[in-house]
Amino acid sequence: MKPLKKVLIATGLMAVCGVAAAGTGPDMPWDSGLDKLVKNLTGKTALAVGVLAMFAASAALVFGGEMSEFTRRMILMILAVAVMVSGTSLINIFFGVTGALVIL
């Protein structure tokens, strides 16, 4: 295929996908459940549990002494999950940013 033809096909596909993605329809049956889940994962309770988990995991890493590689990886996994769960609330507290985070 010639390069110009490939570019035209790619542009046409992007235009069709953009129109399809722009359409909005009625709410789906599972939207209310997902909204509840999002509110639970970003609320005050999730922030408190996340901060406590970060503190406990960090203390275990610092004061844990000799531990197996498996135990160390489990503690790091708990730390990572705690940061993910409470990340939105922490960013809002530290920087005053609300809403979705955009990665450029």
C-alpha positions in Angstrom: 0.0 0.0 0.0 1.1 3.5 -0.7 1.8 5.7 2.4 -0.9 8.2 1.4 -3.5 5.5 1.2 -2.5 4.2 4.7 -2.8 7.7 6.1 -6.3 8.2 4.6 -7.5 4.9 5.9 -6.2 5.6 9.4 -7.8 9.1 9.4 -11.1 7.6 8.3 -11.0 5.0 11.0 -10.2 7.6 13.7 -13.1 9.8 12.5 -15.5 6.9 12.7 -14.2 5.8 16.2 -14.5 9.4 17.4 -18.1 9.7 16.3 -18.9 6.4 17.9 -17.2 7.3 21.2 -18.9 10.7 21.3 -22.4 9.3 21.4 -24.1 9.0 24.8 -26.9 6.7 25.6 -29.1 5.9 28.6 -27.6 4.8 31.8 -26.7 1.1 32.0 -28.2 -1.0 34.8 -24.8 -1.4 36.6 -24.0 2.3 36.6 -25.5 2.8 40.1 -23.5 0.0 41.6 -20.3 1.3 40.0 -21.0 4.8 41.3 -21.4 3.4 44.8 -18.1 1.5 44.5 -16.3 4.7 43.4 -17.8 6.7 46.3 -16.7 3.9 48.7 -13.2 3.8 47.3 -12.7 7.6 47.4 -14.5 8.4 50.7 -13.3 9.2 54.2 -13.3 5.6 55.3 -11.1 4.5 52.4 -8.7 7.4 53.1 -8.4 6.4 56.8 -7.9 2.7 56.0 -5.4 3.6 53.3 -3.4 5.9 55.6 -3.3 3.3 58.4 -2.2 0.6 55.9 0.5 2.8 54.5 1.7 3.5 58.1 1.6 -0.2 59.1 3.4 -1.4 55.9 6.1 1.3 56.1 6.7 0.5 59.8 6.9 -3.2 58.9 9.5 -2.5 56.2 11.5 -0.2 58.5 11.4 -2.1 61.7 10.8 -5.6 60.3 14.4 -6.8 60.5 15.2 -9.9 58.6 12.2 -11.1 56.5 11.9 -13.4 53.5 11.6 -12.0 50.0 7.9 -13.2 49.9 7.0 -11.3 53.0 8.8 -8.2 51.8 6.9 -8.4 48.5 3.5 -8.8 50.2 4.2 -5.7 52.4 5.2 -3.7 49.3 2.0 -4.9 47.6 -0.1 -3.8 50.6 1.7 -0.4 50.5 1.0 0.0 46.7 -2.7 -0.9 47.1 -3.0 1.6 50.0 -1.5 4.3 47.9 -3.8 3.5 45.0 -6.9 3.5 47.1 -6.2 6.7 49.0 -4.3 8.5 46.2 -7.2 10.7 45.0 -7.9 11.9 48.5 -4.3 12.5 49.3 -3.7 14.6 46.1 -6.8 16.6 47.0 -5.5 17.2 50.5 -1.9 18.1 49.5 -2.5 20.0 46.3 -6.2 21.0 46.3 -6.8 19.2 43.0 -10.1 17.5 42.5 -11.6 15.4 39.8 -9.8 13.1 37.4 -6.1 13.2 36.9 -4.9 13.7 33.4 -1.6 12.2 32.3 -0.1 14.0 29.3 
